[in-house]
Amino acid sequence: MTAEISLDKLRAWWSHRQGLDGSLTGSSPEEVLSRAGWARSVGGCSPYLGFFARAGLDREVVDKAVANLDVHELPSARGCTYILPKEDFALGLTVGSGAPEGELAAAGKHLGVTTKEINRLCDSVVSALESASEPLDAAGLRDVVGEEIRNLGAEGKKRGQTTTLPLALGLLQSRGRIRRVPVNGRLDQQRFGYVPWTPSPLDGDGPDMDTQRTELARRYFSWAAPASLKHFRWFSGLTAAAAKKAIEPLDLEPVGDTDLLLPAEFSGEFEKFTVPRKPSYALVAGIDGIHLLHRELSRLLDPEDAARHSPGGKPGRTLGDETDPQCPIVVDRGRVVGLWEYDVDAGEIVCQSFVKPDAALKKAIAGTENYVRDQLGDARMTSLDSPKSRAPRIADLRAAG
């Protein structure tokens, strides 16, 4: 492979593999996730925006896929919640299982919680859910099994563990015994109930952890390559040694004179790939896979754009200073060419464009604006986002034009 690989080509290729070039138009939610990668979910609308930008999917279609268990929000890589396609449920649960186990170990060390105590509570929770006629939220579970839930006192509150119930729920989810379902069927609101998971995706003897980590690496490099071992470590949460071991069975090739790696099966296609001449704009969340799979914002920013003020930030703070963009982003062939927010009161998207808006960009903004207003009602990026919290960023975007 040639030594010199332009950043424009890398960006456009990443955008292509992410399906932000129109290549996933008409695909199902499950197909989008299988091709572009798991979608990070933090109680905001990022997954909806990602499905819309890639495949033009209405919210109703996505919600139906969630209800049918074609896709599901699960604790997975690094113990973080992602939206996964059905084929990856077992993989996601397995590679994410270390996080709740670690929380239990820490609670045992600092709060005197025992494994026996939590396992007993786990069994009671499952029995309660099996007997219930509808999903039970945390309050409903406390009503049924409250005598087995222990308050962890001031020290537990200090460590973010007020009772033993969250420990049990975390373990049960990672073991595939229960799953949580949104009470109104939507992915952008953090109100959940719990139901038993039968049959569980973890029923039977699955592959060992090393094999599963390699499968995670295989998927990751199909979504995100060219990517480095460091990028994969960020996504997976693995140590350097474990990450290196995970990729050893894969046929990965270095890209030019970089530390980036590409599956050999994509080598020929990547060599022939050229940057499209026409723009391909997409409005997505700051935690969309085009950024978050690598979490290296500088690769998506031109130098003059990295020097721009970070909206809502302290005086002098620039986009280049940020680990993650503080606003949703506009991308064109992999380059961040703008920032945006949704103004609920005005019912419109406020956008700061780094390029002269052409007809295609105006169309992309209008299409996303209609989607947010008519189908989502708001564009909250996290569960803590609100019209009030984003007001300073909107003001900065309006001022910057």
N, C-alpha and C positions, 0 to 999 in steps of 0.2 A: 504494500500500500504506500502511496506517495507520502513523502515526509511532511510536506506542507498541506495542512487542511485549514481552510479558511473558517473563521468564526461564523460567517454568514451561512456557509454550507452546514456546519454543525447545528446551528439554530434551526434552519429550515428542515433538516432531517429530524431533529427532536420533535418539531411541530408536526411533521408528517407522521411519525410513529405514534404521536399522541392523538392523531386523528383531528387535529385542528385545521386541517387543510381541506376539509369536506369529504375526505375519504371514508368516513364512517357515517355519512348521511343515511338515515333510514335504518340504522342498526338498532337492535334491541339494547336495553340497559345492560343485560348480561354480556352481550357481544362487545359493547363499549369498554366495559371493565376488563374483559379478557385481553383486549388489544392494547388499551391505553394504561391499564394498571388500576390498582385499588384506589378509591377516592376517599381522601381524608374527610372525616366528619367531626365537627365540634359544635353541634347544635345550630349550625348556620346553613345557608343556602348553597354552599360551595358545590355539593354533589349535583343539585338541580342545574346550576349554571354550567357545570361541566358536561352533563348529558345534553343540555340544550345547545351549547356551543359546538359539540362534536357531532351530534346526530339529529338535532332539531326536535328533541323529544319533549312533549308536553308533560307537565307535572303529573297529570292523571295517569299517563303511561308508566312513569317511574313508580308512583305509589302503588299501582297494580302489580308491578314486578316485585315490590317489597311484600305486598300482601300474599302473593303467590310463592314467596320464598325462592324466586329466581335470583334475587340479590338480597343481601341482608347486611345490616350494620353489626360488626363483630369486633371484639378485642382481638388484635392480631399483632402485626409487627411492632416491636418495642412495647407491647401491651396497649398500644393506642387503638382507638376505634377507627375503622375504615369500612366503606361499603365494598363488599366482596361479591363476585359472581358465585353461583351455586357450586361450580366445580372446585372452588378454592376454599369452601367452608372449613373442611378438615385441616387443610394446610394452614390457614390463618390462625385457627384456634391452637394448633400444635406449636407453631413458632412463637406465639404470644403467651404461652402458658407460664413462662418464667416470671412474668410480672406479678400476678396474684400470689404465686408461690413465694416470691420474695417479700411481698407485703405481709404474708402470714409469718414468715420467719422473723421479720422485723418486729411484728406485734408480739411474737413469742419472747423475743429478746428484751424488749423495752416495756411491754405491758402485761406480761405474764399470761398471754393467750396460748392455749395448747392446741395442738393439731386434733386431738381427740374431741375437744370442746367444739371446734369449728366443724368437724366432720358430722358430729351429732346434730348441730344446727343445720347443716346442709341437708341432711336427710329429712329433718322436720320441714324445711322450706319446700323441698320437692313434694312431700306428702300433702302439704297445704295447697300447693298449686295443682296437684292432681285431683284434689277434691273440689277445687273451685270451679264455678261455672263460667268465669270470665278471668281475664288477666288481673293479677293483683299487683298493686304498686307497693312501695316500701311501707307505707302507712297501713295498707291492708294486711301485709304480712305480719306487721307488729301486732295487729289485732288478734291474729291467729296463733302465732308462735312467740308472742312477746315474753313469756316466762323463760324462754331459752336464750333470749338476746341479752347480753350483758353490757351494761353501761361501763365505759372504760375511763370515766372520771376526767379530772382536770388534765392529767398527763396524756390521756388519749386525745382529748380535744386539742391539746398543744401540738400533737403529731398528726392531726387531721383524721383521727379515728375515734369518733364519739361512742360508737357501739360496735359489737362484733358482726352485725348484719351485713355491712358492706363487704367484709372479708369473705363471708359465706357466699354472697351473691357473685363476687368476682371469681371465686373458685368454681362455682357451679357453671358460670358462663364459659370459662376457659375449658372446662371438662366436657362441654357440650350437653350437660344435663338439663339446662334451662336456657331460654333466650329471652331477650327483652324486646317488646314490641311498642312502637309509638302509639299513644292512646288515641290519637286522631289520624293515624296512618301517615303522618308527614315526617320527613327527615330533618326539617329545619326548626323543630321545637323539642325541647328536652323534658318531655313528660312521658314516662314509660310505665308499662306494666310488664309482669313476667309470666311466662307460661312454660310448662314442661316441653322438652324437645324430644319428640318421639316420632320416628326413629332418629336417633342422634347421628350426626355426621361422623362421630368418633366411635360408633359401635364397631366392634370387631378389632382385630389386631392391625394397626396401621404400620407404615414404614417407621424406622427408627429416626431419632432426631437429626442425625447427620444427613440422612437421605432427604428429610424434609427441608433442612436448611439449604441443601443443594437445589431442591426444587424451587425454593424461594428465590435463590440466586438466578436460576434459569429464567423464571418469570421476570424478575427485576431487569435483567439485561435485555430481555425482549421488549420491555416497555421503555427503558431509559437509556440504553446504549446509543452512542459511546458514553461510557461512564467509568469512573475509576473505582478502585477498591475502597477508597475513602468514601465515595458517594454511596456505595452499597452498604458500608458499615453504618452510615448515618441512617439509612432506611431500615436496616434490619436490627440495629442495636447490638450487633455481634462484636466481640473483641477482634483485634487484628488477626490473631491466630485462627479463630473460628471462622472468620470471613474468608481468609485465604484457603482454609480447608474446604469450605463450601463451594468455592469456584473451581477447585482443582479438577473435578470431573468434566467441567464444561470446556467446550472448544472456543476459547476467547482469544482474539487476536489484538495486538496493540494497534492503535490508530496513529499513524505518523510518528512524529517525535514527541509524543505526549504520554501521559500515564493512563489515557483512556483506553477502554477495552470494548470490543465489539464481537458478538457471536459470529463465528465463521460463516454461518448460513446467511448472514446479511451482508457479507463482505462484497460480493459482486454487485448487489443492488446499491450499496452505499457508494462504491467506486463510480457507478454510472449516474448517480443522483446529481441533479443540478438544481440550483436555487430557482424556484418558480419566478417568472418575471412579474406576474400580477400579484398585488397584495392579497392577503387572506386574513382578515381581521377577526378576532374573537375576544369577547369580553368575559373574563373568568375571574374567580376569586384569587386572592393572593396565595392561598394554600392549594391551588390547583396543581395537578401533577406536573405541568410544564415547568413549574418552579420547584415544588416540594420533593420530587423524586431525587433531585440532586441537592437541593437547598444551597445553591451557590448563585445568589442573585446577580452577581457581577457578570456572569456569562450571558445573561439576557439583556444587559444594559450597555448601550454605547457610552463611551467616556463622558461626553457632554451631558448625557441624561443622568449619569451617576452623580453628577455635581449639582443636580437640581435639588431644591428644598424638599424635604420629606413632609408631606401634608400633615398638619396637626402636631408636628414635632417641635422640639425646642429650637430656638433661633440658631442658625448655623448648621443644623443637622441635615444631612443630605441623604438621597436615596442610596448612595454608595455606602453609607454608614449602617444601613439596615441589614439584618440577617434575613428578614422577611419583609415584603412590601406591606406598608401600613394601610394601603387601600387596595381594592380590587384592581386588576390590571387589564390593559388592552394589549394584545400581542398580535404581531404580524410576522408570519414566517419565523416564529421563535423569538423575535425581538420585542421587548417591552416598548411600546410606542405611545403609551398613555396610562393614566390613572383615572379611576371613576368611583363615584359613590351614588347611592340612590337617595334622593330627597323625597321623603314620604309626603310632606305637606304640598310640595309642588307637583308630585306625581311624575317626576322626571329624573333622568340620569344627568348628573353634573360631571363633565369630563374635562380633564386637562390632556390635550393631545400634544405629543412631541413632534408630530409631523403635520403638514397641512392637510386638514380633513378633505378627503375626496368623496365621491359619491358612494364608494364601497364602505368607507368608514362610517359615513352618516347612516347608511342602511343598517350596518351592524349595530350601531348604537340604538337606532330606533327599534329594531327587532328585539333587542334585549330589554329595552325600556318597556315595550308592550308586554313582554313575557313576565317581567317582574311585577308590573302593575296589575296585570289581569290574572296571573296564575299564582304568584307568590304573595302579593300584597306588600312586600317589603324585601329588601336584600340585606338581611342580617348575616354578617360573616361569621359570627360566633354566638354562643348562647348569651354572652354578656353585651353584645352589640345592641345599640338602640339609636333612634333618631337623635336623641340628646347627645349621646357619646360621640356620634360621628359629625355633629354640627361643626366643630372646629376644622375638621378635614374638608368638609363641604365648602366652608368659607374660603379655605386656602385654595381649593381647586377652582372656585369661581374667580378668585383674584388672579390666579395664574392664567386662566383662560385656556 
